[in-house]
Amino acid sequence: MPQNNKLAFATRSIHVGYDSKDCEGSLNPPIYMTSTFSFDSAEQGGARFAGEQPGHFYSRISNPTQAILETRLADLEEGEAALACASGMGAITATLWTLVAPGDKVLVDKTVYGCTFAYMEHGLKKFGVEVSYVDCTDLDAVKAAITADTKVLYFETPVNPNMRIMDIAGLSALVKDVNPEIKVIVDNTYCTPALQRPLTLGADLVVHSATKYLGGHGDLIAGAVIGDATTLEQIRLVGLKDMTGAVISPMTAFLILRGLKTLDLRMERHCSNAQQVAEMLESHPAVEQVFFPGLKSDPYHQLASQQMSRFGGMIALELKGGMDAGIKMLNKLKLIKLAVSLGDAETLCEHPASMTHSAYTPEERARHGITEGLVRISIGLEAAEDIIADLEQSLSAATA
Ligand SMILES: *Cc1c(COP(=O)(O)O)cnc(C)c1O
């Protein structure tokens, strides 16, 4: 099917990038389980390697099933091109290894996913890239932190795990005003393009852990980068092909295409469930604070209403009694699974300080705004009343 932005998002997530006419009427795209591709002539092979002729030649660079997924993801994020990778970390590292060199500076929001932090702090820094952390909710602080060597501004919104929200349009405009060469990279894992499209707000690149909502079923690990065609080609030929080799398997690309068909539908349910759960938690006597932008009391409610079409399926909370109460509550859950990851059909609950964000030392967590008592919930697709009942029983059991 040709790209046609006049079709609605839900329709495009089912159709873009694949026409069954091209594959014997097969409703679903074939899974091209092949490492290599044969050439008609030595000249053709040479031309493909030289980039003078389109066509696949080795699946570490591209594969037809992967290409369908990339066309669809680029369309949904409203970018020119996309690259699918073996994991979210594969996408993030392939992107940054392509964009930076020793002496360059990367500006990062003070709170990011634990392994992203570990990569910045222990990976990039080890190779002579300067990494500095800034509170991206403070636009003046970001402006003051930009120097002549700054090449990248990197942030998540909403932030994993504490649900701070960044002004994507404001930050992108500010950065471009200082130096249009600086790349603004947004990790859009928490929202997916169903709720938020950073490229339309001025960002240069979007990265994803497709392991989460895009796949949507907790049965794969994958990632993606979306942006302009020139930069994406560089990331494919440098960051993916030579530096990380973090290539997605054709089988995994197929599973994400399957997941995308229900993305819009799933996000609707995740969002409405999360709203109901957050409202219950906010009025629960055992809860100290709920972090969810859909609550009118949330400091980011206004900004979230502007740049997100709905408020997402992720909630963080702090119990009265801090970490001890939080750990007790996690141990009392019955229906809800005690597990990291997010965006699955199952509601998942975890303790960032000891799990997803344990790559930070306790001192770093304090400095970077991750409290020891924080509990993170990925609201699933079960009936809201069953999720609420399990949380209520675990909260009373934990605080009895
Ligand atoms: C999970 C996650 C990642 C890492 O993705 P993987 O697929 O696990 O490699 C990156 N960013 C965010 C916000 C995440 O939640």
PDBQT file of the ligand as one rigid body, heavy atoms in Angstrom, charges set to zero:
ROOT
HETATM    1  C1  LIG A 501      13.168  -0.774  28.246  1.00  0.00    +0.000 C 
HETATM    2  C2  LIG A 501      13.608   0.582  27.872  1.00  0.00    +0.000 A 
HETATM    3  C3  LIG A 501      14.769   0.780  27.118  1.00  0.00    +0.000 A 
HETATM    4  C4  LIG A 501      15.671  -0.354  26.695  1.00  0.00    +0.000 C 
HETATM    5  O1  LIG A 501      15.047  -1.178  25.771  1.00  0.00    +0.000 OA
HETATM    6  P1  LIG A 501      15.396  -2.765  25.577  1.00  0.00    +0.000 P 
HETATM    7  O2  LIG A 501      14.464  -3.176  24.510  1.00  0.00    +0.000 OA
HETATM    8  O3  LIG A 501      15.173  -3.428  26.895  1.00  0.00    +0.000 OA
HETATM    9  O4  LIG A 501      16.837  -2.828  25.172  1.00  0.00    +0.000 OA
HETATM   10  C5  LIG A 501      15.079   2.071  26.742  1.00  0.00    +0.000 A 
HETATM   11  N1  LIG A 501      14.311   3.123  27.118  1.00  0.00    +0.000 NA
HETATM   12  C6  LIG A 501      13.197   2.965  27.862  1.00  0.00    +0.000 A 
HETATM   13  C7  LIG A 501      12.396   4.160  28.243  1.00  0.00    +0.000 C 
HETATM   14  C8  LIG A 501      12.818   1.693  28.270  1.00  0.00    +0.000 A 
HETATM   15  O5  LIG A 501      11.711   1.545  29.022  1.00  0.00    +0.000 OA
ENDROOT
TORSDOF 0
